[in-house]
Amino acid sequence: MSPERSASPNGPVFISYASEDGAAAGRIAAALSTAGIEVWLDQSELRGGDAWDAAIRRQIKSCVLFVPVISAATHARTEGYFRLEWKLAVDRSYHMSPDKAFLLPIAIDGTPQSDERIPERFRELQWTRLPQGETSQLFVDRVLQLLSDAADPAGPGAAQAIPASRTDASAHRPLWSQRSWWFVAAAAALLIVYEGADRLRHANPTATAPELARAVGQAGPPQATGDSIAVLPLVDMSDRKDQQYFADGLTEELIERLGKIPGLHVTARTSSFYFKGKNATVAQIASALGVSHLLEGTVRKSGATLRIATQLVQADTGFQVWSDTFDQPLTDIFKIQDRIASAVAQALKMSILQHYAPPPAPTANLEAYTLYLRALSRTTINGAEDYDSAIRDLQSAVKLDPRFAAAWAELSAANINKYFLRGSPPEAACAAGRATADHALKLDSTLVIVHIAQGLVHWSCDADRSAAETQFKRAIELQPDDARAIRQFAWVVVETGRFDEALQAAQRALVLDPLNGWSYAALGDVQRIAGRYPEAAQAYRRAIELIPTVASLHALRANVLISMHQGAEAVVEAGLEPDAEWRATVLPFALDAAGRTRDADQAMAAYMAMEPDDYVSFAEFYACRNDTEQALQWLGKFAARHEGEVGDLPNRVACLDSLKGDPRYEALVRQMKADKPKQKSTALMMQEHAILSSQLS
């Protein structure tokens, strides 16, 4: 063995690589060694033998971080000494505390994280991408932070193994300002890109008890009650296995129907779907979701015939309480759903005859319903391309059945949600969202999704919090356990300053949907705006663990860390943000808070060149620098656009507060408060009418 070494009190880092990647591994090792980090990098050409094997085992057993270098070479080779090293490291990781970071996978090329030739354990974690092993100071800072956390597990930047997960359609609207945030990715020249885990379609198919406990969080799962149930994703058993979207849609419809039974607590869709494809036990799932019963089953669709086999299982005993198989024509799909809901209620000995009326069939057109189900399966992925596909399916569905109210409402929500992670939707999206939401309301005002769609338009397009709150309240009245409506209500209410009410709603959503990262994101937003920064940082961390690839969460957590005067940690967190646009917004502030003035100046100069109209961020940056003149100059330019008030990120608001007392600032504040959102113009109303007409044509 001839490892490169340097003295480091933090402990060694073991870098494992295929021989083809020696140059890239050497560059990574050199960057870490220069920072005083002890690196173990085997450069011996004579590998093998008992002495080598014993030395490798000792080093992997004692290293603090194990860094597998992943590339086309490693995933193409099923043999090699690095494979032994990987196996030893994976075995060790399963015996470590789930709260302690040990594995730090690095990809040096475009190898997809979904590649099944990579060890499953590595695919569970967030990958860092360092093309050809080229590193930056941000990466070195991250390693230093992880080593520090290993010495002090309670440290502020303590990292954890982050399982891959799907994202949710619930929108996380950036609460930064009332303007749209459109940035380009050229800021990547100032930082390294940290890419998150893949979506659920590439998720790890196992779910160990520590992973489930970690996903639920330190607060633990909700307590199970006698009348509580989770509907697990129905499994597609069709001959060609091409109907999974249909099975997923039926699962969601069953959740919706069961949720309407008074007194029955039903876990929300996203938390139930967390276990899709994972080999968790009944007891593990029920414990994580806080339910007493699980409903599971299969779907086989063949031509015009449908077979659904379902069973209700008691969680604590594994006893089958009820089961049945339904062989019916496809045209009876809604009757089958109602029969299953009624049978579940009767099996739980719930009296529903006087309190529960099965909802009417949403449409009589089976082709429209199939398109609707496929759209629902896509709008939970949260990518712009997925929303585009869903929008096309929903447009086709409403053409087939113009009175399909639920499809109209989902079409409205898809038009708005597509842009939520980028700020306010453009005018065309708002026009489409408003037109379809209004039409859905005229068709059926009793549907929860109709009022959610109305609320989304009022909130994101009109900045009308009062109208949005009214709509979300109505949705909750119609279905008190709808976690999506409750989350949206929490986001709106916190903007009005009603922190206790918002916190109560966010916590309620978390109980109903405990494995949905958006539940933690909503809780983090409420706590951040309320000034409860440590709690917000923890909530954002939980959200990131569940939805690691979603834009904004690392950036929001970085801003919270700045408010906690943890600048160095904020720089690391900003570097972990997977979205270049969000990353660019927070990096200058984090670098400045860390005392890296020159780097902050470079980051802000580059950002100003890229996005010259973002006057608010410029004003906030210079206010944080105590440069009153420049701050007022940029704030004046923003006020001249008459777009309303600035955002609510606490570290930036605190900087602007330092300008209080200056009469120029006070005058600008009065002007911005007086500016109201623009009313709909006649031209916009004509545009909405044209959009609605085109959907029906």
Secondary structure, 3 states (H helix, E strand, C coil): CCCCCCCCCCCCEEEECCHHHHHHHHHHHHHHHHCCCCEEECCCCCCCCHHHHHHHHHHHHHCCEEEEEECHHHHHCCCCHHHHHHHHHHHHHCCCCCCCCCECCEECCCCCCCCCCCCHHHHHCCEEECHHHCCCHHHHHHHHHHHHHHHCCCCCCCCCCCCCCCCCCCCCCCCCCCCCCCCCHHHHHHCCCEECCCCHHHCCCCCCHHHHHHHHCCCCCCCCCCCEEEECCCEECCCCCCCHHHHHHHHHHHHHHHHCCCCCEECCHHHHHCCCCCCCCHHHHHHHHCCCEEEEEEEEEECCEEEEEEEEEECCCCCEEEEEEEEEEHHHHHHHHHHHHHHHHHHCCCCCCCCCCCCCCCCCCHHHHHHHHHHHHHCCCCCHHHHHHHHHHHHHHHHHCCCCHHHHHHHHHHHHHCCHHHCCCCHHHHHHHHHHHHHHHHHCCCCHHHHHHHHHHHHHHCCCHHHHHHHHHHHHHHCCCCHHHHHHHHHHHHHCCCHHHHHHHHHHHHHHCCCCHHHHHHHHHHHHHCCCHHHHHHHHHHHHHHCCCCCCHHHHHHHHHHHCCCHHHHHHHHHHCCCHHHHHHHHHHHHHHCCCHHHHHHHHHHHHHHCCCCHHHHHHHHHHCCCHHHHHHHHHHHHCCCCCCCCCCHHHHHHHHCCCCCHHHHHHHHHHHHCCCCCCCHHHHHHHHHHHHHHHC
